[in-house]
């Protein structure tokens, strides 16, 4: 059995490249920052909330695709 390439190794359990998921989280976290009125000091809170939202969205779209 051949070893996995680094590209295959970066696949998430949702079947999307890790880089794409991180990009989606960044965009969502920035949206949360803007909704808050661009007030600093909540970066981690925004990131973790965005991460939950993106994973939920991807999970929902995966279930619909079945």
PDBQT receptor file of N, H, CA, C and O in Angstrom, charges set to zero:
ATOM      1  N   UNK A   1       0.845  -1.182   0.000  1.00  0.00    +0.000 N 
ATOM      2  CA  UNK A   1       0.000   0.000   0.000  1.00  0.00    +0.000 C 
ATOM      3  C   UNK A   1       0.891   1.246   0.000  1.00  0.00    +0.000 C 
ATOM      4  O   UNK A   1       1.832   1.340   0.788  1.00  0.00    +0.000 OA
ATOM      5  N   UNK A   2       0.597   2.181  -0.869  1.00  0.00    +0.000 N 
ATOM      6  H   UNK A   2      -0.167   2.105  -1.510  1.00  0.00    +0.000 HD
ATOM      7  CA  UNK A   2       1.412   3.391  -1.002  1.00  0.00    +0.000 C 
ATOM      8  C   UNK A   2       1.132   4.352   0.144  1.00  0.00    +0.000 C 
ATOM      9  O   UNK A   2       0.030   4.395   0.690  1.00  0.00    +0.000 OA
ATOM     10  N   UNK A   3       2.153   5.116   0.490  1.00  0.00    +0.000 N 
ATOM     11  H   UNK A   3       3.049   5.081   0.046  1.00  0.00    +0.000 HD
ATOM     12  CA  UNK A   3       1.992   6.131   1.539  1.00  0.00    +0.000 C 
ATOM     13  C   UNK A   3       1.118   7.262   1.012  1.00  0.00    +0.000 C 
ATOM     14  O   UNK A   3       1.116   7.555  -0.184  1.00  0.00    +0.000 OA
ATOM     15  N   UNK A   4       0.370   7.896   1.923  1.00  0.00    +0.000 N 
ATOM     16  H   UNK A   4       0.371   7.658   2.895  1.00  0.00    +0.000 HD
ATOM     17  CA  UNK A   4      -0.479   9.017   1.513  1.00  0.00    +0.000 C 
ATOM     18  C   UNK A   4       0.376  10.227   1.192  1.00  0.00    +0.000 C 
ATOM     19  O   UNK A   4       1.369  10.501   1.866  1.00  0.00    +0.000 OA
ATOM     20  N   UNK A   5      -0.019  10.942   0.159  1.00  0.00    +0.000 N 
ATOM     21  H   UNK A   5      -0.826  10.720  -0.388  1.00  0.00    +0.000 HD
ATOM     22  CA  UNK A   5       0.671  12.179  -0.170  1.00  0.00    +0.000 C 
ATOM     23  C   UNK A   5       0.306  13.229   0.869  1.00  0.00    +0.000 C 
ATOM     24  O   UNK A   5      -0.672  13.075   1.600  1.00  0.00    +0.000 OA
ATOM     25  N   UNK A   6       1.098  14.301   0.931  1.00  0.00    +0.000 N 
ATOM     26  H   UNK A   6       1.893  14.426   0.337  1.00  0.00    +0.000 HD
ATOM     27  CA  UNK A   6       0.801  15.361   1.904  1.00  0.00    +0.000 C 
ATOM     28  C   UNK A   6      -0.544  15.997   1.608  1.00  0.00    +0.000 C 
ATOM     29  O   UNK A   6      -1.233  16.437   2.528  1.00  0.00    +0.000 OA
ATOM     30  N   UNK A   7      -0.933  16.056   0.331  1.00  0.00    +0.000 N 
ATOM     31  H   UNK A   7      -0.373  15.699  -0.417  1.00  0.00    +0.000 HD
ATOM     32  CA  UNK A   7      -2.239  16.625  -0.027  1.00  0.00    +0.000 C 
ATOM     33  C   UNK A   7      -3.358  15.750   0.520  1.00  0.00    +0.000 C 
ATOM     34  O   UNK A   7      -4.323  16.263   1.087  1.00  0.00    +0.000 OA
ATOM     35  N   UNK A   8      -3.244  14.440   0.356  1.00  0.00    +0.000 N 
ATOM     36  H   UNK A   8      -2.461  14.022  -0.105  1.00  0.00    +0.000 HD
ATOM     37  CA  UNK A   8      -4.255  13.529   0.884  1.00  0.00    +0.000 C 
ATOM     38  C   UNK A   8      -4.292  13.586   2.405  1.00  0.00    +0.000 C 
ATOM     39  O   UNK A   8      -5.357  13.461   3.010  1.00  0.00    +0.000 OA
ATOM     40  N   UNK A   9      -3.148  13.771   3.010  1.00  0.00    +0.000 N 
ATOM     41  H   UNK A   9      -2.284  13.872   2.519  1.00  0.00    +0.000 HD
ATOM     42  CA  UNK A   9      -3.042  13.787   4.461  1.00  0.00    +0.000 C 
ATOM     43  C   UNK A   9      -3.697  15.023   5.071  1.00  0.00    +0.000 C 
ATOM     44  O   UNK A   9      -4.048  15.006   6.251  1.00  0.00    +0.000 OA
ATOM     45  N   UNK A  10      -3.870  16.092   4.298  1.00  0.00    +0.000 N 
ATOM     46  H   UNK A  10      -3.586  16.106   3.339  1.00  0.00    +0.000 HD
ATOM     47  CA  UNK A  10      -4.476  17.311   4.834  1.00  0.00    +0.000 C 
ATOM     48  C   UNK A  10      -5.988  17.318   4.683  1.00  0.00    +0.000 C 
ATOM     49  O   UNK A  10      -6.640  18.293   5.058  1.00  0.00    +0.000 OA
ATOM     50  N   UNK A  11      -6.550  16.259   4.145  1.00  0.00    +0.000 N 
ATOM     51  H   UNK A  11      -6.020  15.468   3.841  1.00  0.00    +0.000 HD
ATOM     52  CA  UNK A  11      -8.000  16.184   3.999  1.00  0.00    +0.000 C 
ATOM     53  C   UNK A  11      -8.640  16.072   5.378  1.00  0.00    +0.000 C 
ATOM     54  O   UNK A  11      -8.155  15.341   6.240  1.00  0.00    +0.000 OA
ATOM     55  N   UNK A  12      -9.728  16.801   5.575  1.00  0.00    +0.000 N 
ATOM     56  H   UNK A  12     -10.122  17.395   4.874  1.00  0.00    +0.000 HD
ATOM     57  CA  UNK A  12     -10.464  16.709   6.830  1.00  0.00    +0.000 C 
ATOM     58  C   UNK A  12     -11.400  15.521   6.746  1.00  0.00    +0.000 C 
ATOM     59  O   UNK A  12     -11.558  14.913   5.688  1.00  0.00    +0.000 OA
ATOM     60  N   UNK A  13     -12.013  15.200   7.856  1.00  0.00    +0.000 N 
ATOM     61  H   UNK A  13     -11.885  15.694   8.716  1.00  0.00    +0.000 HD
ATOM     62  CA  UNK A  13     -12.971  14.111   7.872  1.00  0.00    +0.000 C 
ATOM     63  C   UNK A  13     -14.206  14.469   7.051  1.00  0.00    +0.000 C 
ATOM     64  O   UNK A  13     -14.987  13.585   6.699  1.00  0.00    +0.000 OA
ATOM     65  N   UNK A  14     -14.390  15.727   6.747  1.00  0.00    +0.000 N 
ATOM     66  H   UNK A  14     -13.756  16.445   7.033  1.00  0.00    +0.000 HD
ATOM     67  CA  UNK A  14     -15.523  16.152   5.942  1.00  0.00    +0.000 C 
ATOM     68  C   UNK A  14     -15.219  16.081   4.449  1.00  0.00    +0.000 C 
ATOM     69  O   UNK A  14     -16.070  16.418   3.625  1.00  0.00    +0.000 OA
ATOM     70  N   UNK A  15     -13.998  15.641   4.092  1.00  0.00    +0.000 N 
ATOM     71  H   UNK A  15     -13.307  15.367   4.761  1.00  0.00    +0.000 HD
ATOM     72  CA  UNK A  15     -13.642  15.492   2.696  1.00  0.00    +0.000 C 
ATOM     73  C   UNK A  15     -13.253  16.788   2.012  1.00  0.00    +0.000 C 
ATOM     74  O   UNK A  15     -13.216  16.832   0.783  1.00  0.00    +0.000 OA
ATOM     75  N   UNK A  16     -12.967  17.828   2.747  1.00  0.00    +0.000 N 
ATOM     76  H   UNK A  16     -12.998  17.792   3.746  1.00  0.00    +0.000 HD
ATOM     77  CA  UNK A  16     -12.568  19.107   2.169  1.00  0.00    +0.000 C 
ATOM     78  C   UNK A  16     -11.110  19.369   2.566  1.00  0.00    +0.000 C 
ATOM     79  O   UNK A  16     -10.673  18.991   3.652  1.00  0.00    +0.000 OA
ATOM     80  N   UNK A  17     -10.367  20.023   1.665  1.00  0.00    +0.000 N 
ATOM     81  H   UNK A  17     -10.722  20.331   0.782  1.00  0.00    +0.000 HD
ATOM     82  CA  UNK A  17      -8.979  20.353   2.030  1.00  0.00    +0.000 C 
ATOM     83  C   UNK A  17      -8.942  21.249   3.268  1.00  0.00    +0.000 C 
ATOM     84  O   UNK A  17      -9.771  22.144   3.436  1.00  0.00    +0.000 OA
ATOM     85  N   UNK A  18      -7.982  20.988   4.109  1.00  0.00    +0.000 N 
ATOM     86  H   UNK A  18      -7.309  20.262   3.973  1.00  0.00    +0.000 HD
ATOM     87  CA  UNK A  18      -7.821  21.748   5.356  1.00  0.00    +0.000 C 
ATOM     88  C   UNK A  18      -7.712  23.244   5.078  1.00  0.00    +0.000 C 
ATOM     89  O   UNK A  18      -8.286  24.055   5.804  1.00  0.00    +0.000 OA
ATOM     90  N   UNK A  19      -6.983  23.607   4.038  1.00  0.00    +0.000 N 
ATOM     91  H   UNK A  19      -6.516  22.948   3.448  1.00  0.00    +0.000 HD
ATOM     92  CA  UNK A  19      -6.779  25.019   3.725  1.00  0.00    +0.000 C 
ATOM     93  C   UNK A  19      -8.101  25.711   3.411  1.00  0.00    +0.000 C 
ATOM     94  O   UNK A  19      -8.309  26.857   3.808  1.00  0.00    +0.000 OA
ATOM     95  N   UNK A  20      -8.987  25.032   2.708  1.00  0.00    +0.000 N 
ATOM     96  H   UNK A  20      -8.818  24.101   2.385  1.00  0.00    +0.000 HD
ATOM     97  CA  UNK A  20     -10.281  25.612   2.358  1.00  0.00    +0.000 C 
ATOM     98  C   UNK A  20     -11.119  25.821   3.616  1.00  0.00    +0.000 C 
ATOM     99  O   UNK A  20     -11.794  26.841   3.754  1.00  0.00    +0.000 OA
ATOM    100  N   UNK A  21     -11.075  24.852   4.534  1.00  0.00    +0.000 N 
ATOM    101  H   UNK A  21     -10.527  24.023   4.422  1.00  0.00    +0.000 HD
ATOM    102  CA  UNK A  21     -11.838  24.986   5.772  1.00  0.00    +0.000 C 
ATOM    103  C   UNK A  21     -11.317  26.162   6.594  1.00  0.00    +0.000 C 
ATOM    104  O   UNK A  21     -12.109  26.924   7.148  1.00  0.00    +0.000 OA
ATOM    105  N   UNK A  22     -10.017  26.316   6.679  1.00  0.00    +0.000 N 
ATOM    106  H   UNK A  22      -9.373  25.697   6.229  1.00  0.00    +0.000 HD
ATOM    107  CA  UNK A  22      -9.430  27.431   7.423  1.00  0.00    +0.000 C 
ATOM    108  C   UNK A  22      -9.841  28.757   6.791  1.00  0.00    +0.000 C 
ATOM    109  O   UNK A  22     -10.152  29.716   7.497  1.00  0.00    +0.000 OA
ATOM    110  N   UNK A  23      -9.841  28.806   5.476  1.00  0.00    +0.000 N 
ATOM    111  H   UNK A  23      -9.588  28.027   4.903  1.00  0.00    +0.000 HD
ATOM    112  CA  UNK A  23     -10.267  30.029   4.773  1.00  0.00    +0.000 C 
ATOM    113  C   UNK A  23     -11.731  30.352   5.099  1.00  0.00    +0.000 C 
ATOM    114  O   UNK A  23     -12.075  31.512   5.328  1.00  0.00    +0.000 OA
ATOM    115  N   UNK A  24     -12.578  29.342   5.120  1.00  0.00    +0.000 N 
ATOM    116  H   UNK A  24     -12.298  28.400   4.934  1.00  0.00    +0.000 HD
ATOM    117  CA  UNK A  24     -13.988  29.546   5.440  1.00  0.00    +0.000 C 
ATOM    118  C   UNK A  24     -14.155  30.060   6.877  1.00  0.00    +0.000 C 
ATOM    119  O   UNK A  24     -14.980  30.936   7.136  1.00  0.00    +0.000 OA
ATOM    120  N   UNK A  25     -13.367  29.508   7.803  1.00  0.00    +0.000 N 
ATOM    121  H   UNK A  25     -12.697  28.796   7.592  1.00  0.00    +0.000 HD
ATOM    122  CA  UNK A  25     -13.429  29.940   9.203  1.00  0.00    +0.000 C 
ATOM    123  C   UNK A  25     -12.964  31.386   9.327  1.00  0.00    +0.000 C 
ATOM    124  O   UNK A  25     -13.573  32.176  10.048  1.00  0.00    +0.000 OA
ATOM    125  N   UNK A  26     -11.890  31.734   8.628  1.00  0.00    +0.000 N 
ATOM    126  H   UNK A  26     -11.395  31.092   8.042  1.00  0.00    +0.000 HD
ATOM    127  CA  UNK A  26     -11.390  33.113   8.662  1.00  0.00    +0.000 C 
ATOM    128  C   UNK A  26     -12.454  34.091   8.186  1.00  0.00    +0.000 C 
ATOM    129  O   UNK A  26     -12.670  35.135   8.802  1.00  0.00    +0.000 OA
ATOM    130  N   UNK A  27     -13.113  33.749   7.092  1.00  0.00    +0.000 N 
ATOM    131  H   UNK A  27     -12.938  32.902   6.591  1.00  0.00    +0.000 HD
ATOM    132  CA  UNK A  27     -14.145  34.636   6.550  1.00  0.00    +0.000 C 
ATOM    133  C   UNK A  27     -15.301  34.788   7.529  1.00  0.00    +0.000 C 
ATOM    134  O   UNK A  27     -15.796  35.896   7.740  1.00  0.00    +0.000 OA
ATOM    135  N   UNK A  28     -15.732  33.683   8.126  1.00  0.00    +0.000 N 
ATOM    136  H   UNK A  28     -15.329  32.784   7.954  1.00  0.00    +0.000 HD
ATOM    137  CA  UNK A  28     -16.850  33.725   9.070  1.00  0.00    +0.000 C 
ATOM    138  C   UNK A  28     -16.445  34.501  10.330  1.00  0.00    +0.000 C 
ATOM    139  O   UNK A  28     -17.244  35.274  10.859  1.00  0.00    +0.000 OA
ATOM    140  N   UNK A  29     -15.218  34.303  10.812  1.00  0.00    +0.000 N 
ATOM    141  H   UNK A  29     -14.569  33.675  10.382  1.00  0.00    +0.000 HD
ATOM    142  CA  UNK A  29     -14.752  35.030  11.997  1.00  0.00    +0.000 C 
ATOM    143  C   UNK A  29     -14.717  36.531  11.724  1.00  0.00    +0.000 C 
ATOM    144  O   UNK A  29     -15.044  37.330  12.601  1.00  0.00    +0.000 OA
ATOM    145  N   UNK A  30     -14.325  36.914  10.518  1.00  0.00    +0.000 N 
ATOM    146  H   UNK A  30     -14.060  36.264   9.805  1.00  0.00    +0.000 HD
ATOM    147  CA  UNK A  30     -14.304  38.331  10.170  1.00  0.00    +0.000 C 
ATOM    148  C   UNK A  30     -15.725  38.898  10.121  1.00  0.00    +0.000 C 
ATOM    149  O   UNK A  30     -15.960  40.032  10.540  1.00  0.00    +0.000 OA
ATOM    150  N   UNK A  31     -16.668  38.107   9.608  1.00  0.00    +0.000 N 
ATOM    151  H   UNK A  31     -16.477  37.186   9.268  1.00  0.00    +0.000 HD
ATOM    152  CA  UNK A  31     -18.072  38.534   9.606  1.00  0.00    +0.000 C 
ATOM    153  C   UNK A  31     -18.554  38.780  11.042  1.00  0.00    +0.000 C 
ATOM    154  O   UNK A  31     -19.245  39.763  11.308  1.00  0.00    +0.000 OA
ATOM    155  N   UNK A  32     -18.192  37.894  11.950  1.00  0.00    +0.000 N 
ATOM    156  H   UNK A  32     -17.632  37.095  11.734  1.00  0.00    +0.000 HD
ATOM    157  CA  UNK A  32     -18.585  38.062  13.349  1.00  0.00    +0.000 C 
ATOM    158  C   UNK A  32     -17.967  39.333  13.934  1.00  0.00    +0.000 C 
ATOM    159  O   UNK A  32     -18.626  40.073  14.664  1.00  0.00    +0.000 OA
ATOM    160  N   UNK A  33     -16.705  39.577  13.610  1.00  0.00    +0.000 N 
ATOM    161  H   UNK A  33     -16.169  38.976  13.018  1.00  0.00    +0.000 HD
ATOM    162  CA  UNK A  33     -16.007  40.791  14.052  1.00  0.00    +0.000 C 
ATOM    163  C   UNK A  33     -16.723  42.044  13.541  1.00  0.00    +0.000 C 
ATOM    164  O   UNK A  33     -16.914  43.009  14.281  1.00  0.00    +0.000 OA
ATOM    165  N   UNK A  34     -17.112  42.012  12.267  1.00  0.00    +0.000 N 
ATOM    166  H   UNK A  34     -16.957  41.228  11.666  1.00  0.00    +0.000 HD
ATOM    167  CA  UNK A  34     -17.822  43.163  11.703  1.00  0.00    +0.000 C 
ATOM    168  C   UNK A  34     -19.182  43.359  12.364  1.00  0.00    +0.000 C 
ATOM    169  O   UNK A  34     -19.574  44.491  12.648  1.00  0.00    +0.000 OA
ATOM    170  N   UNK A  35     -19.904  42.268  12.612  1.00  0.00    +0.000 N 
ATOM    171  H   UNK A  35     -19.585  41.349  12.381  1.00  0.00    +0.000 HD
ATOM    172  CA  UNK A  35     -21.212  42.361  13.271  1.00  0.00    +0.000 C 
ATOM    173  C   UNK A  35     -21.098  42.959  14.659  1.00  0.00    +0.000 C 
ATOM    174  O   UNK A  35     -22.009  43.643  15.127  1.00  0.00    +0.000 OA
ATOM    175  N   UNK A  36     -19.971  42.699  15.319  1.00  0.00    +0.000 N 
ATOM    176  H   UNK A  36     -19.231  42.143  14.939  1.00  0.00    +0.000 HD
ATOM    177  CA  UNK A  36     -19.735  43.211  16.666  1.00  0.00    +0.000 C 
ATOM    178  C   UNK A  36     -19.390  44.698  16.632  1.00  0.00    +0.000 C 
ATOM    179  O   UNK A  36     -19.273  45.328  17.683  1.00  0.00    +0.000 OA
ATOM    180  N   UNK A  37     -19.226  45.260  15.449  1.00  0.00    +0.000 N 
ATOM    181  H   UNK A  37     -19.321  44.748  14.595  1.00  0.00    +0.000 HD
ATOM    182  CA  UNK A  37     -18.883  46.672  15.330  1.00  0.00    +0.000 C 
ATOM    183  C   UNK A  37     -17.387  46.899  15.229  1.00  0.00    +0.000 C 
ATOM    184  O   UNK A  37     -16.891  47.981  15.541  1.00  0.00    +0.000 OA
ATOM    185  N   UNK A  38     -16.662  45.858  14.785  1.00  0.00    +0.000 N 
ATOM    186  H   UNK A  38     -17.065  44.978  14.532  1.00  0.00    +0.000 HD
ATOM    187  CA  UNK A  38     -15.200  45.906  14.625  1.00  0.00    +0.000 C 
ATOM    188  C   UNK A  38     -14.489  46.233  15.935  1.00  0.00    +0.000 C 
ATOM    189  O   UNK A  38     -13.482  46.941  15.947  1.00  0.00    +0.000 OA
ATOM    190  N   UNK A  39     -15.015  45.719  17.019  1.00  0.00    +0.000 N 
ATOM    191  H   UNK A  39     -15.833  45.143  17.009  1.00  0.00    +0.000 HD
ATOM    192  CA  UNK A  39     -14.404  45.912  18.335  1.00  0.00    +0.000 C 
ATOM    193  C   UNK A  39     -13.390  44.798  18.572  1.00  0.00    +0.000 C 
ATOM    194  O   UNK A  39     -13.721  43.616  18.481  1.00  0.00    +0.000 OA
ATOM    195  N   UNK A  40     -12.154  45.185  18.875  1.00  0.00    +0.000 N 
ATOM    196  H   UNK A  40     -11.885  46.145  18.949  1.00  0.00    +0.000 HD
ATOM    197  CA  UNK A  40     -11.091  44.217  19.120  1.00  0.00    +0.000 C 
ATOM    198  C   UNK A  40     -11.252  43.545  20.471  1.00  0.00    +0.000 C 
ATOM    199  O   UNK A  40     -12.025  43.989  21.320  1.00  0.00    +0.000 OA
ATOM    200  N   UNK A  41     -10.504  42.464  20.649  1.00  0.00    +0.000 N 
ATOM    201  H   UNK A  41      -9.877  42.103  19.959  1.00  0.00    +0.000 HD
ATOM    202  CA  UNK A  41     -10.473  41.780  21.931  1.00  0.00    +0.000 C 
ATOM    203  C   UNK A  41     -11.304  40.510  21.985  1.00  0.00    +0.000 C 
ATOM    204  O   UNK A  41     -11.364  39.853  23.024  1.00  0.00    +0.000 OA
ATOM    205  N   UNK A  42     -11.942  40.159  20.883  1.00  0.00    +0.000 N 
ATOM    206  H   UNK A  42     -11.893  40.693  20.039  1.00  0.00    +0.000 HD
ATOM    207  CA  UNK A  42     -12.781  38.964  20.855  1.00  0.00    +0.000 C 
ATOM    208  C   UNK A  42     -12.342  37.999  19.754  1.00  0.00    +0.000 C 
ATOM    209  O   UNK A  42     -13.140  37.203  19.260  1.00  0.00    +0.000 OA
ATOM    210  N   UNK A  43     -11.075  38.078  19.378  1.00  0.00    +0.000 N 
ATOM    211  H   UNK A  43     -10.426  38.725  19.779  1.00  0.00    +0.000 HD
ATOM    212  CA  UNK A  43     -10.581  37.297  18.248  1.00  0.00    +0.000 C 
ATOM    213  C   UNK A  43     -10.780  35.799  18.445  1.00  0.00    +0.000 C 
ATOM    214  O   UNK A  43     -11.278  35.111  17.553  1.00  0.00    +0.000 OA
ATOM    215  N   UNK A  44     -10.390  35.297  19.612  1.00  0.00    +0.000 N 
ATOM    216  H   UNK A  44      -9.986  35.856  20.336  1.00  0.00    +0.000 HD
ATOM    217  CA  UNK A  44     -10.517  33.856  19.858  1.00  0.00    +0.000 C 
ATOM    218  C   UNK A  44     -11.977  33.429  19.938  1.00  0.00    +0.000 C 
ATOM    219  O   UNK A  44     -12.353  32.379  19.417  1.00  0.00    +0.000 OA
ATOM    220  N   UNK A  45     -12.778  34.228  20.576  1.00  0.00    +0.000 N 
ATOM    221  H   UNK A  45     -12.473  35.081  20.999  1.00  0.00    +0.000 HD
ATOM    222  CA  UNK A  45     -14.214  33.943  20.667  1.00  0.00    +0.000 C 
ATOM    223  C   UNK A  45     -14.825  33.869  19.263  1.00  0.00    +0.000 C 
ATOM    224  O   UNK A  45     -15.585  32.950  18.956  1.00  0.00    +0.000 OA
ATOM    225  N   UNK A  46     -14.485  34.841  18.421  1.00  0.00    +0.000 N 
ATOM    226  H   UNK A  46     -13.868  35.587  18.670  1.00  0.00    +0.000 HD
ATOM    227  CA  UNK A  46     -14.988  34.858  17.048  1.00  0.00    +0.000 C 
ATOM    228  C   UNK A  46     -14.487  33.641  16.273  1.00  0.00    +0.000 C 
ATOM    229  O   UNK A  46     -15.242  33.023  15.522  1.00  0.00    +0.000 OA
ATOM    230  N   UNK A  47     -13.207  33.300  16.458  1.00  0.00    +0.000 N 
ATOM    231  H   UNK A  47     -12.593  33.802  17.067  1.00  0.00    +0.000 HD
ATOM    232  CA  UNK A  47     -12.626  32.163  15.730  1.00  0.00    +0.000 C 
ATOM    233  C   UNK A  47     -13.345  30.865  16.114  1.00  0.00    +0.000 C 
ATOM    234  O   UNK A  47     -13.745  30.097  15.239  1.00  0.00    +0.000 OA
ATOM    235  N   UNK A  48     -13.507  30.620  17.411  1.00  0.00    +0.000 N 
ATOM    236  H   UNK A  48     -13.182  31.244  18.121  1.00  0.00    +0.000 HD
ATOM    237  CA  UNK A  48     -14.124  29.366  17.840  1.00  0.00    +0.000 C 
ATOM    238  C   UNK A  48     -15.595  29.294  17.442  1.00  0.00    +0.000 C 
ATOM    239  O   UNK A  48     -16.087  28.223  17.086  1.00  0.00    +0.000 OA
ATOM    240  N   UNK A  49     -16.291  30.405  17.498  1.00  0.00    +0.000 N 
ATOM    241  H   UNK A  49     -15.891  31.275  17.788  1.00  0.00    +0.000 HD
ATOM    242  CA  UNK A  49     -17.691  30.428  17.060  1.00  0.00    +0.000 C 
ATOM    243  C   UNK A  49     -17.769  30.180  15.555  1.00  0.00    +0.000 C 
ATOM    244  O   UNK A  49     -18.624  29.426  15.091  1.00  0.00    +0.000 OA
ATOM    245  N   UNK A  50     -16.882  30.808  14.801  1.00  0.00    +0.000 N 
ATOM    246  H   UNK A  50     -16.187  31.420  15.178  1.00  0.00    +0.000 HD
ATOM    247  CA  UNK A  50     -16.850  30.614  13.344  1.00  0.00    +0.000 C 
ATOM    248  C   UNK A  50     -16.537  29.163  13.003  1.00  0.00    +0.000 C 
ATOM    249  O   UNK A  50     -17.124  28.599  12.079  1.00  0.00    +0.000 OA
ATOM    250  N   UNK A  51     -15.623  28.564  13.740  1.00  0.00    +0.000 N 
ATOM    251  H   UNK A  51     -15.147  29.022  14.490  1.00  0.00    +0.000 HD
ATOM    252  CA  UNK A  51     -15.260  27.169  13.510  1.00  0.00    +0.000 C 
ATOM    253  C   UNK A  51     -16.474  26.257  13.704  1.00  0.00    +0.000 C 
ATOM    254  O   UNK A  51     -16.716  25.358  12.898  1.00  0.00    +0.000 OA
ATOM    255  N   UNK A  52     -17.229  26.492  14.768  1.00  0.00    +0.000 N 
ATOM    256  H   UNK A  52     -17.033  27.222  15.422  1.00  0.00    +0.000 HD
ATOM    257  CA  UNK A  52     -18.446  25.702  15.012  1.00  0.00    +0.000 C 
ATOM    258  C   UNK A  52     -19.450  25.889  13.876  1.00  0.00    +0.000 C 
ATOM    259  O   UNK A  52     -20.055  24.927  13.403  1.00  0.00    +0.000 OA
ATOM    260  N   UNK A  53     -19.618  27.138  13.447  1.00  0.00    +0.000 N 
ATOM    261  H   UNK A  53     -19.126  27.920  13.831  1.00  0.00    +0.000 HD
ATOM    262  CA  UNK A  53     -20.590  27.440  12.395  1.00  0.00    +0.000 C 
ATOM    263  C   UNK A  53     -20.213  26.761  11.079  1.00  0.00    +0.000 C 
ATOM    264  O   UNK A  53     -21.069  26.178  10.414  1.00  0.00    +0.000 OA
ATOM    265  N   UNK A  54     -18.945  26.834  10.707  1.00  0.00    +0.000 N 
ATOM    266  H   UNK A  54     -18.249  27.307  11.248  1.00  0.00    +0.000 HD
ATOM    267  CA  UNK A  54     -18.485  26.237   9.451  1.00  0.00    +0.000 C 
ATOM    268  C   UNK A  54     -18.631  24.723   9.505  1.00  0.00    +0.000 C 
ATOM    269  O   UNK A  54     -19.103  24.113   8.545  1.00  0.00    +0.000 OA
ATOM    270  N   UNK A  55     -18.236  24.115  10.607  1.00  0.00    +0.000 N 
ATOM    271  H   UNK A  55     -17.853  24.611  11.386  1.00  0.00    +0.000 HD
ATOM    272  CA  UNK A  55     -18.354  22.658  10.715  1.00  0.00    +0.000 C 
ATOM    273  C   UNK A  55     -19.818  22.224  10.642  1.00  0.00    +0.000 C 
ATOM    274  O   UNK A  55     -20.137  21.197  10.043  1.00  0.00    +0.000 OA
ATOM    275  N   UNK A  56     -20.694  23.002  11.247  1.00  0.00    +0.000 N 
ATOM    276  H   UNK A  56     -20.434  23.836  11.733  1.00  0.00    +0.000 HD
ATOM    277  CA  UNK A  56     -22.126  22.696  11.182  1.00  0.00    +0.000 C 
ATOM    278  C   UNK A  56     -22.618  22.815   9.737  1.00  0.00    +0.000 C 
ATOM    279  O   UNK A  56     -23.336  21.942   9.250  1.00  0.00    +0.000 OA
ATOM    280  N   UNK A  57     -22.232  23.895   9.054  1.00  0.00    +0.000 N 
ATOM    281  H   UNK A  57     -21.648  24.604   9.450  1.00  0.00    +0.000 HD
ATOM    282  CA  UNK A  57     -22.634  24.088   7.658  1.00  0.00    +0.000 C 
ATOM    283  C   UNK A  57     -22.136  22.950   6.777  1.00  0.00    +0.000 C 
ATOM    284  O   UNK A  57     -22.883  22.420   5.954  1.00  0.00    +0.000 OA
ATOM    285  N   UNK A  58     -20.878  22.581   6.951  1.00  0.00    +0.000 N 
ATOM    286  H   UNK A  58     -20.271  23.011   7.619  1.00  0.00    +0.000 HD
ATOM    287  CA  UNK A  58     -20.316  21.495   6.140  1.00  0.00    +0.000 C 
ATOM    288  C   UNK A  58     -20.993  20.179   6.466  1.00  0.00    +0.000 C 
ATOM    289  O   UNK A  58     -21.247  19.379   5.566  1.00  0.00    +0.000 OA
ATOM    290  N   UNK A  59     -21.289  19.940   7.716  1.00  0.00    +0.000 N 
ATOM    291  H   UNK A  59     -21.083  20.590   8.447  1.00  0.00    +0.000 HD
ATOM    292  CA  UNK A  59     -21.982  18.720   8.104  1.00  0.00    +0.000 C 
ATOM    293  C   UNK A  59     -23.370  18.654   7.509  1.00  0.00    +0.000 C 
ATOM    294  O   UNK A  59     -23.803  17.594   7.055  1.00  0.00    +0.000 OA
ATOM    295  N   UNK A  60     -24.079  19.782   7.506  1.00  0.00    +0.000 N 
ATOM    296  H   UNK A  60     -23.728  20.642   7.875  1.00  0.00    +0.000 HD
ATOM    297  CA  UNK A  60     -25.418  19.831   6.934  1.00  0.00    +0.000 C 
ATOM    298  C   UNK A  60     -25.382  19.601   5.427  1.00  0.00    +0.000 C 
ATOM    299  O   UNK A  60     -26.219  18.877   4.888  1.00  0.00    +0.000 OA
ATOM    300  N   UNK A  61     -24.412  20.218   4.743  1.00  0.00    +0.000 N 
ATOM    301  H   UNK A  61     -23.732  20.807   5.181  1.00  0.00    +0.000 HD
ATOM    302  CA  UNK A  61     -24.341  20.060   3.291  1.00  0.00    +0.000 C 
ATOM    303  C   UNK A  61     -23.933  18.627   2.934  1.00  0.00    +0.000 C 
ATOM    304  O   UNK A  61     -24.344  18.104   1.898  1.00  0.00    +0.000 OA
ATOM    305  N   UNK A  62     -23.136  18.004   3.778  1.00  0.00    +0.000 N 
ATOM    306  H   UNK A  62     -22.802  18.429   4.619  1.00  0.00    +0.000 HD
ATOM    307  CA  UNK A  62     -22.736  16.627   3.545  1.00  0.00    +0.000 C 
ATOM    308  C   UNK A  62     -23.938  15.685   3.677  1.00  0.00    +0.000 C 
ATOM    309  O   UNK A  62     -24.100  14.756   2.885  1.00  0.00    +0.000 OA
ATOM    310  N   UNK A  63     -24.773  15.936   4.684  1.00  0.00    +0.000 N 
ATOM    311  H   UNK A  63     -24.641  16.691   5.327  1.00  0.00    +0.000 HD
ATOM    312  CA  UNK A  63     -25.959  15.098   4.878  1.00  0.00    +0.000 C 
ATOM    313  C   UNK A  63     -26.943  15.268   3.719  1.00  0.00    +0.000 C 
ATOM    314  O   UNK A  63     -27.575  14.299   3.298  1.00  0.00    +0.000 OA
ATOM    315  N   UNK A  64     -27.075  16.493   3.202  1.00  0.00    +0.000 N 
ATOM    316  H   UNK A  64     -26.562  17.280   3.544  1.00  0.00    +0.000 HD
ATOM    317  CA  UNK A  64     -27.993  16.748   2.092  1.00  0.00    +0.000 C 
ATOM    318  C   UNK A  64     -27.528  16.072   0.821  1.00  0.00    +0.000 C 
ATOM    319  O   UNK A  64     -28.346  15.698  -0.020  1.00  0.00    +0.000 OA
ATOM    320  N   UNK A  65     -26.212  15.909   0.669  1.00  0.00    +0.000 N 
ATOM    321  H   UNK A  65     -25.548  16.213   1.352  1.00  0.00    +0.000 HD
ATOM    322  CA  UNK A  65     -25.655  15.328  -0.545  1.00  0.00    +0.000 C 
ATOM    323  C   UNK A  65     -25.898  13.817  -0.622  1.00  0.00    +0.000 C 
ATOM    324  O   UNK A  65     -25.777  13.230  -1.697  1.00  0.00    +0.000 OA
ATOM    325  N   UNK A  66     -26.228  13.203   0.467  1.00  0.00    +0.000 N 
ATOM    326  H   UNK A  66     -26.326  13.680   1.340  1.00  0.00    +0.000 HD
ATOM    327  CA  UNK A  66     -26.438  11.747   0.479  1.00  0.00    +0.000 C 
ATOM    328  C   UNK A  66     -27.691  11.347  -0.191  1.00  0.00    +0.000 C 
ATOM    329  O   UNK A  66     -28.002  10.158  -0.259  1.00  0.00    +0.000 OA
TER     330      UNK A  66
